[in-house]
Amino acid sequence: VTRHIRMRVGNVSLMPKACTGKSVQELEQMFVANQAAERQRVIASMDDGNTQRLVQETCARLEASLVDGSWKTTIPGKPILASFASAAAIPLGRLKSLYISKNSLHGFNAFREIEEIFLDWSE
């Protein structure tokens, strides 16, 4: 949601065009006019109704992705894993090794799909 709004709002630029040779008063008017236009653009991009709708749509899309399995391509796994590793003060490579070894102990095979692909290729 935040990224979407940040992309819509973008940078604020008050710099007018064709400033060369203008008086101070003319420049003031040009800057104030550009400021008003930028203010309206930013306000329109940050409308409460639009933000609420965006939050609702985003949550609905994420919930649906949990049902249909598409969350694997929607949720950024590498940054999340890196955040966990950082919070736990464990090197990322070590956390990956721990994850794999714990899965193996409980009979989970994190690489089942990959192994099946290679088995199909070898036949």
Long-range contacts (C-beta under 8 A, 24 or more apart in sequence): 1-51, 1-54, 1-55, 1-58, 4-54, 5-45, 5-46, 5-51, 5-54, 8-45, 9-41, 9-42, 9-45, 9-46, 12-38, 12-42, 13-38, 14-38
